[in-house]
Amino acid sequence: MPLPETFRWGGALAANQVEGAWREGGRGPAVCDVATYKPHADPKDYAVHHQVTVEGINAALADQNDQMYPKRRGIDFYHRYPGDLALFAEMGFTTLRVSISWTRLFPTGEEVEPLAEGVAYYKALFTEMRRLNIEPLVTLSHYDPPLALALKNNCWVERRTIELFERFARTCFTEFGHLVKLWLTFNEIDGITRHPFTSGGIIDQTVEGSLDQACYTALHHQFIAAASVTRLLREISPDAQMGCMLTMLVTYPNTCRPEDVAATQAKERLLYLCSDVQAGGGYPRLALRALELRGVKIPFEDGDVELLAENTIDFISFSYYNSMTESADPNAERTPGNTVLGVKNPFLGSTEWGWQIDPIGLRIALIDLYDRYAKPLFIVENGLGMRDELTEDGRIHDPYRIEYFRAHFQQMIQAIEEGVDLMGYVSWAPIDLISSSSSQISKRYGFIYVDQDDLGRGSGKRYRKDSFFWYQKVIASNGADLS
Ligand code: BGP
């Protein structure tokens, strides 16, 4: 069965990992700008890369040498985007996911008017994408809350941030609404409980009360902000669509021991909390109870329940990299995955970073989500981070990447055959960029190689990998030719 003609193919990026130019045009600092590259830390040790203190932030801000802060330079997409977009067009992209840096428009998050230079930059970017027939899919918030708000009041823990975010979103819809018809609110919205600073601008040290409570307070504020800007989008740009964005952490019971199944079920309850709120329109009762039993109370205010119920999203988007298992045994061996530590699955292989590769898990994710919500789905992140080698003749042979995508596309196509309504697929990432978790560039995801190392050395030149030509063929055949 062929894929629908309207199926979208492309790639996904995030401002904080590609743009660079962190001080240009009046842009204010965001939490990503103080993410330090730690060359001696084990890249598998997720927690160490996310440790943050006020002293650490201030020291990073005072550090004039940007070398150890790779997200400040990204891959210089800010200046090089015309060439990069041309390469994406050459691959046949019909869609590109990008994000807007909040602090490029509102440097501290609190200004009343946006910076003209920031507005002009994104207008030029989206216009160029349209010229190349690449539809923008735009995330409003991808791991870059304003640092000023984080330092002032732990950003999303404070309810007032909703208003500030609405102002930012209103600017985006008004200024770019004629160019952008597909929007996402918060990248991996569930992630705030796993990396509170990166997602929510929450600094553990300055939180009053428990961090657990602060995270769920902030998550609730993001839900309210997302519902509120969804309503706003419908007023300003009625022909546009809004999606939510989840981390699909597909979890299997480690064994058929009922204890393991129950542990998995408990984990899934919180996994689906965000989609239940954003697609279903309200908090699920059992998840609320599970939080209550942990001492966490959701800070509902008048009107919140109605706002969430009336402003659910149009489509569900998600990232999928790996699956994991869950066990009742506290000593079970764990391995990292995307922003988590899961129990190791002996049936799966993994990358150097410990992420377990499971193409069938992608089909399971698609079927699960479609079955639960019957809303159109969009895969907005999926890909393989590996070390690549640039050969002397300027080639990159990456059969492992082709193999990874082929296996995932087969499962994706099977899910569509089984009846899932899938709007499109955009890979993470079409070009090498700075890793979100470890700030390395040597964990390479792209079809396009960037000549730059972890310390920012290199020409920055772009090279087409073997997978570039393979993906080009897949897109040209609309998924029919995976050979
Ligand atoms: C997701 C993020 C992305 C991205 C990806 C890969 O969690 O949304 O920003 O980076 O994971 O993760 P990493 O960069 O840590 O390999």
Boltz pocket constraint, residues with backbone or C-beta under 6 A from the ligand:
constraints:
  - pocket:
      binder: B
      contacts: [[A, 14], [A, 17], [A, 187], [A, 188], [A, 319], [A, 338], [A, 339], [A, 381], [A, 385], [A, 428], [A, 434], [A, 435], [A, 436], [A, 437], [A, 438], [A, 443]]
      max_distance: 6.0
